[in-house]
């Protein structure tokens, strides 16, 4: 029994040491063209959460709620916009995670500036200045 628990701990530790794909994505409403743009430290996880939302028709993204109800989940698609290349040799290094988060913040700002997903074009809220 102890080996099972130990193996589980080892697998959990190994998982936390891996660097998952980091990047920026959008969720696009195919009915009206509006988009919601966000960045994540785990693109695969974000895609899986979106797929689960569609399968269960349970939207957890507040900004999309009204159109999700109006158009239905089938009108929304997940699209990867950009991906950062993490250094594999730095997996598990907190400094690498912080560096990636900083780069992700900059990348997200660039995509928000480029796409302007506000008002009639999207679901994002403008930052107060």
Secondary structure as UniProt FT lines:
FT   HELIX           2..17
FT   STRAND          22..29
FT   TURN            30..32
FT   STRAND          35..40
FT   HELIX           43..56
FT   HELIX           62..64
FT   HELIX           65..71
FT   HELIX           73..75
FT   STRAND          76..84
FT   HELIX           88..90
FT   TURN            91..92
FT   HELIX           94..115
FT   HELIX           119..121
//
